[in-house]
Amino acid sequence: MTTALPAPTALRERAAQLDADDALAPLRERYLLPPDVVYLDGNSLGPLPAAVPPVLSDVVTRQWGTDLIGSWNVNGWWEAPLRVGDAIGALIGAAPGQTVAGDSTSVQLFTALDAAAALRPDRPLLVTDPGQFPTDRYLADAVARRRGLDVCRVSPADLPRFLETEGARVAVVSYSPVDFRTGELYDVRALTRTAQEAGALTLWDLCHAAGALPLDVDTLGVDLAVGCGYKFLSGGPGAPAFLYVARRHHASLETPLPGWTGHADPFGLRRDYTPAPGIARARIGTPPILSLLALEAALTAFDGVDMTQVRDKSLSLTGFFLHCAEELLTPEGFTPVTPAEPGRRGSQVTLRHPHAHGLTVALAQRGVIADMRAPDLLRFGVNALYTSHQDLLTAALRLRDIAREAAYDPTPPPPGTVT
């Protein structure tokens, strides 16, 4: 193996100064990160918050083990979907009573898409981004089949022009603020306003935004939003997702899955369904208490945190990594994909290289965990609560060395491999 080259002095000094000036640096202690590992995959699975293990131990041994079924009342299990929903709502700029947590992202997304379409019954078009995450696109197709709609795949950049001719026919526009592949950030305010001026509703998938940047869904006038609990919120693998519905839509909201917990009188066991008032009508089945309370504990990592500061540090981190990439990685055949303009990037940096999979595997073997998206994108997610500038310099240096040494397997991953 070739001896690793040292870090350029200017980059090393810049990383040290930025970290020394970082007011959020103490928050890293709120996470149980493995020693000697640089974790840059929190945009896929957030690390374990220190608050989670003791809470889960209590839930399992005392609440479930001792209090048994009484925990639905004495330990607040029944109210957990709305309580956790409000905690997430505070992070996305939603006033209490508009957010519910408890089902998977796919279930919440299907619920939101179908309910939004039902609120615009005379409009036959459902708009989604052709580059959106596959589940978003698959479920848009499923809802369209169910309701006899047509799906139009329109990029955010092309939406204004599309609505000029088709706006009166669009029921709902479903986008994500952050492109999951490239990390590009779209203008939620402008796109929401454009859709609503045409009479359409907006549905935002916040999976790559919640916990990473200020969102202010109430102020922006967002109609509906969904998001997962396991990325920047660090709720754990498969953590419950959330659904936000603006209060102005609650009275007329009809969900496609009218479960018993969303009934106005769930323990009355009525023959017919009567929706609960407010966002509670979006509850479906018995909530997954273990994972829901793990998510609730994880959210305490944001206690006292100003999301504006989170955004500022995130931009500092991604900007520094883009600078490292330009100096260290571009000469080795890497191409930045994430926009350089701060206002156009989320909380990740994506680089293109034809051997992305082999490089991420080799990086992990050297203590840097990132991920890739087919066919040729390496993604480096940053979380301002625990990522340092030194982490990013370390990642860039090790990736440079791996590329120079050709110390990776260029074979594409076999089908079914988690990447």
C-alpha positions as CSV (number, residue, x, y, z in Angstrom):
1,M,0.0,0.0,0.0
2,T,1.2,3.5,-0.8
3,T,2.0,5.7,2.1
4,A,-0.9,8.2,2.7
5,L,-0.1,11.7,1.7
6,P,-0.4,14.4,4.5
7,A,-3.2,16.9,4.5
8,P,-2.4,20.3,2.9
9,T,-1.6,22.7,5.7
10,A,-4.2,25.3,4.7
11,L,-7.0,22.7,4.8
12,R,-5.9,21.3,8.1
13,E,-5.7,24.7,9.7
14,R,-9.1,25.7,8.2
15,A,-10.8,22.6,9.6
16,A,-9.3,23.2,13.0
17,Q,-10.4,26.9,13.1
18,L,-13.9,26.1,11.9
19,D,-14.3,23.4,14.6
20,A,-12.9,25.6,17.3
21,D,-15.5,28.3,16.4
22,D,-18.3,25.8,16.3
23,A,-21.0,26.6,18.9
24,L,-22.8,23.3,18.2
25,A,-19.7,21.1,18.8
26,P,-20.8,20.1,22.3
27,L,-24.0,18.5,20.9
28,R,-21.9,15.6,19.5
29,E,-22.0,14.2,23.0
30,R,-25.7,13.6,22.5
31,Y,-24.9,10.8,20.2
32,L,-23.2,7.4,20.8
33,L,-20.8,7.4,17.8
34,P,-18.3,4.6,17.6
35,P,-14.7,5.7,18.2
36,D,-12.4,6.1,15.2
37,V,-15.3,6.2,12.8
38,V,-16.3,9.1,10.6
39,Y,-20.0,8.7,10.0
40,L,-21.3,10.5,7.0
41,D,-24.4,8.4,6.3
42,G,-26.9,10.1,8.7
43,N,-28.9,11.1,5.6
44,S,-29.8,7.5,5.3
45,L,-29.7,6.2,8.9
46,G,-29.0,8.6,11.8
47,P,-26.7,7.4,14.6
48,L,-27.9,6.3,18.0
49,P,-28.8,9.2,20.3
50,A,-27.5,8.8,23.9
51,A,-31.1,9.3,25.2
52,V,-32.5,6.3,23.5
53,P,-31.1,3.2,25.3
54,P,-32.3,4.2,28.8
55,V,-35.7,5.1,27.5
56,L,-36.1,1.8,25.6
57,S,-34.9,-0.1,28.7
58,D,-37.6,1.6,30.8
59,V,-40.3,1.0,28.1
60,V,-39.5,-2.7,27.9
61,T,-38.7,-3.5,31.5
62,R,-41.0,-1.2,33.5
63,Q,-43.8,0.1,31.2
64,W,-44.3,-3.2,29.2
65,G,-42.8,-5.6,31.7
66,T,-44.4,-4.3,34.9
67,D,-47.3,-1.9,34.0
68,L,-48.4,-4.1,31.1
69,I,-51.6,-3.0,29.4
70,G,-52.1,-0.2,31.9
71,S,-49.3,1.7,30.1
72,W,-51.7,2.8,27.5
73,N,-53.1,5.1,30.2
74,V,-50.6,5.5,33.0
75,N,-47.5,5.9,30.7
76,G,-49.2,7.9,27.9
77,W,-48.9,5.3,25.2
78,W,-52.2,6.2,23.7
79,E,-51.4,9.8,23.2
80,A,-47.9,9.1,21.8
81,P,-48.7,9.5,18.1
82,L,-50.0,13.0,18.7
83,R,-47.3,13.9,21.3
84,V,-44.4,12.8,19.1
85,G,-46.1,14.4,16.2
86,D,-46.1,17.7,17.9
87,A,-42.4,17.3,18.8
88,I,-41.6,16.8,15.2
89,G,-44.0,19.6,14.3
90,A,-41.9,22.0,16.4
91,L,-38.8,21.1,14.2
92,I,-40.6,21.7,10.9
93,G,-42.4,24.9,11.9
94,A,-45.8,23.5,12.6
95,A,-48.1,24.7,15.4
96,P,-49.4,21.9,17.7
97,G,-52.2,19.7,16.6
98,Q,-51.2,19.4,12.9
99,T,-48.7,16.5,12.9
100,V,-49.1,12.8,13.7
101,A,-46.5,10.1,13.9
102,G,-46.7,6.3,13.9
103,D,-46.9,4.6,10.5
104,S,-44.2,4.0,7.9
105,T,-43.2,6.7,5.4
106,S,-44.9,4.7,2.6
107,V,-48.2,4.5,4.5
108,Q,-48.1,8.2,5.4
109,L,-47.2,9.2,1.8
110,F,-50.1,7.1,0.4
111,T,-52.4,8.6,3.0
112,A,-51.3,12.1,2.1
113,L,-51.4,11.7,-1.7
114,D,-54.9,10.1,-1.6
115,A,-56.3,12.6,0.9
116,A,-54.9,15.6,-1.1
117,A,-56.4,14.2,-4.3
118,A,-59.8,13.9,-2.6
119,L,-59.6,17.5,-1.6
120,R,-59.5,18.5,-5.3
121,P,-62.0,16.0,-6.7
122,D,-62.6,17.8,-10.1
123,R,-58.9,17.9,-11.1
124,P,-57.5,14.9,-13.0
125,L,-53.7,15.4,-12.7
126,L,-51.2,14.5,-10.1
127,V,-47.7,16.1,-10.5
128,T,-44.6,14.5,-9.2
129,D,-40.8,14.9,-9.8
130,P,-39.4,12.3,-12.3
131,G,-36.2,12.3,-10.1
132,Q,-38.1,11.7,-6.8
133,F,-37.4,8.7,-4.6
134,P,-38.9,5.6,-6.1
135,T,-41.5,5.1,-3.4
136,D,-42.9,8.6,-4.1
137,R,-43.2,7.8,-7.7
138,Y,-44.7,4.3,-7.2
139,L,-47.3,5.6,-4.8
140,A,-48.2,8.5,-7.0
141,D,-49.0,5.9,-9.7
142,A,-51.0,3.8,-7.2
143,V,-53.1,6.7,-6.1
144,A,-53.7,7.7,-9.7
145,R,-54.9,4.3,-10.6
146,R,-57.2,4.2,-7.5
147,R,-58.7,7.6,-8.3
148,G,-58.6,7.6,-12.1
149,L,-56.0,10.3,-12.3
150,D,-53.1,10.9,-14.6
151,V,-49.6,11.3,-13.3
152,C,-47.4,14.0,-14.8
153,R,-43.7,13.8,-14.1
154,V,-42.5,17.4,-14.1
155,S,-39.2,18.6,-12.6
156,P,-39.4,21.5,-10.1
157,A,-37.6,23.8,-12.6
158,D,-40.3,23.1,-15.2
159,L,-43.3,23.4,-12.9
160,P,-44.2,27.1,-13.6
161,R,-44.2,26.5,-17.4
162,F,-46.3,23.3,-17.0
163,L,-48.9,25.1,-14.8
164,E,-49.3,27.9,-17.3
165,T,-51.2,25.4,-19.6
166,E,-52.3,22.7,-17.2
167,G,-52.7,24.4,-13.8
168,A,-56.5,24.3,-13.7
169,R,-56.3,20.5,-14.1
170,V,-53.7,19.8,-11.3
171,A,-55.0,18.4,-8.0
172,V,-51.8,18.0,-6.1
173,V,-48.1,18.7,-6.7
174,S,-45.8,16.3,-4.8
175,Y,-42.2,17.2,-4.4
176,S,-39.2,16.8,-2.1
177,P,-37.3,19.9,-0.9
178,V,-34.0,18.0,-1.3
179,D,-33.0,15.8,-4.2
180,F,-32.0,12.5,-2.5
181,R,-29.4,11.8,-5.1
182,T,-27.7,15.1,-5.7
183,G,-28.4,17.0,-2.5
184,E,-29.9,19.9,-4.5
185,L,-32.3,22.1,-2.5
186,Y,-35.4,23.4,-4.1
187,D,-37.3,26.6,-3.3
188,V,-40.2,25.3,-1.2
189,R,-41.7,28.8,-0.8
190,A,-41.8,29.6,-4.5
191,L,-43.0,26.2,-5.6
192,T,-45.7,26.1,-3.0
193,R,-46.9,29.5,-4.0
194,T,-46.8,28.6,-7.7
195,A,-48.9,25.4,-7.2
196,Q,-51.4,27.1,-5.0
197,E,-51.9,30.0,-7.4
198,A,-53.0,27.4,-9.9
199,G,-55.5,26.0,-7.3
200,A,-53.5,22.9,-6.6
201,L,-52.4,21.5,-3.2
202,T,-48.8,20.9,-2.3
203,L,-47.4,17.8,-0.7
204,W,-43.8,17.8,0.5
205,D,-41.7,14.7,1.3
206,L,-39.4,16.0,4.1
207,C,-37.3,12.9,4.6
208,H,-34.1,14.6,3.6
209,A,-35.0,18.0,5.2
210,A,-36.6,17.5,8.6
211,G,-34.0,18.0,11.3
212,A,-31.5,19.3,8.7
213,L,-32.8,22.8,8.0
214,P,-35.5,25.2,9.0
215,L,-38.7,24.5,7.2
216,D,-41.5,26.7,8.6
217,V,-44.3,24.7,7.0
218,D,-47.0,26.9,8.5
219,T,-45.4,30.1,7.4
220,L,-44.8,28.8,3.9
221,G,-48.4,27.8,3.6
222,V,-47.7,24.1,2.9
223,D,-50.8,22.0,2.6
224,L,-49.5,18.5,3.5
225,A,-46.1,17.0,4.3
226,V,-44.6,13.6,5.3
227,G,-41.2,12.6,6.5
228,C,-39.3,9.7,8.0
229,G,-38.0,9.4,11.5
230,Y,-34.7,7.6,10.9
231,K,-32.5,10.0,8.9
232,F,-31.7,13.4,10.5
233,L,-34.1,12.7,13.4
234,S,-32.1,9.5,14.3
235,G,-35.2,7.6,15.5
236,G,-33.6,4.2,14.5
237,P,-33.9,1.7,11.7
238,G,-37.5,1.9,10.3
239,A,-38.5,4.5,12.8
240,P,-42.1,5.8,12.4
241,A,-42.8,8.5,9.9
242,F,-44.9,11.6,10.3
243,L,-47.8,13.3,8.5
244,Y,-48.5,17.0,8.6
245,V,-51.8,18.5,7.4
246,A,-52.4,22.2,7.7
247,R,-55.3,22.9,10.1
248,R,-57.4,24.6,7.4
249,H,-57.8,21.1,5.7
250,H,-58.7,19.1,8.8
251,A,-62.5,19.4,8.7
252,S,-62.7,18.0,5.1
253,L,-59.8,15.6,5.3
254,E,-60.7,12.1,4.2
255,T,-58.0,9.4,4.6
256,P,-58.0,6.2,2.5
257,L,-57.2,4.0,5.5
258,P,-59.9,4.7,8.2
259,G,-58.4,2.7,11.1
260,W,-60.0,2.3,14.5
261,T,-57.5,4.6,16.2
262,G,-58.6,7.4,14.0
263,H,-62.2,7.1,15.0
264,A,-63.9,9.8,17.0
265,D,-64.8,7.2,19.7
266,P,-62.2,4.4,19.2
267,F,-63.2,2.4,22.3
268,G,-66.9,2.8,21.5
269,L,-66.4,0.1,18.8
270,R,-69.1,1.7,16.6
271,R,-70.3,-0.1,13.5
272,D,-69.6,2.9,11.2
273,Y,-66.6,5.1,10.9
274,T,-66.7,8.6,12.2
275,P,-63.4,10.5,11.9
276,A,-61.8,12.0,15.0
277,P,-61.5,15.7,15.1
278,G,-58.3,17.3,13.8
279,I,-55.1,15.5,12.8
280,A,-56.1,12.5,15.0
281,R,-58.3,11.3,12.2
282,A,-55.1,10.4,10.3
283,R,-54.3,7.8,12.9
284,I,-54.8,4.3,11.4
285,G,-53.9,1.3,13.6
286,T,-52.3,0.5,16.9
287,P,-49.1,2.5,17.2
288,P,-45.7,0.8,17.2
289,I,-44.9,1.8,20.8
290,L,-41.3,0.6,21.1
291,S,-40.1,2.4,17.9
292,L,-42.4,5.4,18.6
293,L,-41.0,6.1,22.0
294,A,-37.4,5.5,20.7
295,L,-38.1,8.3,18.2
296,E,-39.5,10.5,21.0
297,A,-36.3,10.0,23.0
298,A,-34.2,10.7,19.9
299,L,-35.9,14.0,19.3
300,T,-34.5,15.3,22.6
301,A,-31.2,15.7,20.9
302,F,-32.7,18.9,19.4
303,D,-33.6,20.3,22.8
304,G,-32.5,24.0,22.9
305,V,-31.2,23.8,19.4
306,D,-31.8,26.7,17.0
307,M,-32.5,25.3,13.5
308,T,-31.0,28.5,12.0
309,Q,-27.7,27.6,13.6
310,V,-28.0,24.0,12.4
311,R,-28.5,25.3,8.8
312,D,-25.5,27.7,9.1
313,K,-23.2,24.9,10.3
314,S,-24.5,22.5,7.7
315,L,-23.7,25.0,4.9
316,S,-20.2,25.5,6.5
317,L,-19.7,21.7,6.5
318,T,-20.9,21.1,2.9
319,G,-19.0,24.2,1.6
320,F,-15.8,23.0,3.3
321,F,-16.2,19.5,1.9
322,L,-16.8,20.9,-1.6
323,H,-13.6,22.8,-1.2
324,C,-11.8,19.7,-0.1
325,A,-13.2,17.8,-3.1
326,E,-12.0,20.5,-5.5
327,E,-8.5,20.4,-4.2
328,L,-8.1,16.7,-3.3
329,L,-10.6,14.7,-5.3
330,T,-11.2,16.4,-8.6
331,P,-7.6,15.6,-9.8
332,E,-8.5,11.9,-9.0
333,G,-11.5,11.8,-11.3
334,F,-14.3,12.8,-8.9
335,T,-16.9,15.4,-10.1
336,P,-19.1,17.3,-7.6
337,V,-22.8,17.0,-8.4
338,T,-24.2,19.1,-5.5
339,P,-24.6,22.8,-6.4
340,A,-21.9,25.1,-5.1
341,E,-24.4,27.9,-4.3
342,P,-25.3,27.6,-0.6
343,G,-29.0,28.4,-1.2
344,R,-29.2,25.4,-3.5
345,R,-27.9,22.6,-1.4
346,G,-29.3,20.6,1.4
347,S,-27.2,18.7,4.0
348,Q,-25.2,16.4,1.8
349,V,-22.6,16.5,-0.8
350,T,-22.7,14.1,-3.8
351,L,-19.7,13.2,-6.0
352,R,-19.7,11.3,-9.2
353,H,-17.3,8.6,-10.0
354,P,-17.7,5.5,-12.2
355,H,-16.6,3.2,-9.3
356,A,-18.8,4.7,-6.6
357,H,-19.7,1.4,-5.0
358,G,-16.2,0.0,-4.7
359,L,-15.0,3.3,-3.3
360,T,-17.7,3.5,-0.6
361,V,-16.8,-0.1,0.5
362,A,-13.1,0.8,0.6
363,L,-13.9,4.0,2.6
364,A,-15.9,2.0,5.2
365,Q,-12.9,-0.4,5.5
366,R,-10.8,2.7,6.4
367,G,-13.3,4.0,9.0
368,V,-15.4,6.5,6.9
369,I,-19.0,5.5,6.3
370,A,-20.8,7.1,3.4
371,D,-23.1,5.5,0.8
372,M,-23.7,5.5,-2.9
373,R,-26.7,5.6,-5.3
374,A,-26.6,3.8,-8.6
375,P,-25.0,4.0,-10.9
376,D,-22.1,6.4,-10.0
377,L,-22.9,8.7,-7.1
378,L,-21.1,8.8,-3.7
379,R,-23.2,10.6,-1.0
380,F,-21.7,12.3,2.1
381,G,-24.4,13.3,4.5
382,V,-23.6,15.9,7.3
383,N,-25.5,16.5,10.4
384,A,-24.6,19.7,12.2
385,L,-25.3,18.2,15.6
386,Y,-22.4,15.8,15.4
387,T,-20.4,16.2,12.2
388,S,-17.1,18.2,12.3
389,H,-15.0,19.8,9.6
390,Q,-12.2,17.5,10.6
391,D,-14.5,14.6,9.8
392,L,-14.9,15.8,6.3
393,L,-11.2,16.5,5.8
394,T,-10.5,13.0,7.0
395,A,-13.1,11.6,4.5
396,A,-11.6,13.5,1.6
397,L,-8.0,12.5,2.4
398,R,-8.9,8.8,2.7
399,L,-10.9,8.8,-0.4
400,R,-8.1,10.5,-2.3
401,D,-5.6,7.9,-1.1
402,I,-7.9,5.0,-2.0
403,A,-8.4,6.4,-5.5
404,R,-4.7,7.0,-6.0
405,E,-3.8,3.5,-4.8
406,A,-6.7,2.0,-6.8
407,A,-7.3,0.2,-3.5
408,Y,-10.9,-0.8,-4.3
409,D,-13.0,-3.3,-6.2
410,P,-14.4,-1.7,-9.4
411,T,-17.0,-4.4,-9.8
412,P,-20.6,-3.1,-9.6
413,P,-22.7,-4.4,-6.6
414,P,-24.9,-7.4,-7.3
415,P,-28.6,-6.9,-7.3
416,G,-30.1,-6.7,-3.8
417,T,-27.0,-5.4,-2.1
418,V,-27.7,-2.6,0.4
419,T,-25.7,0.4,-0.8
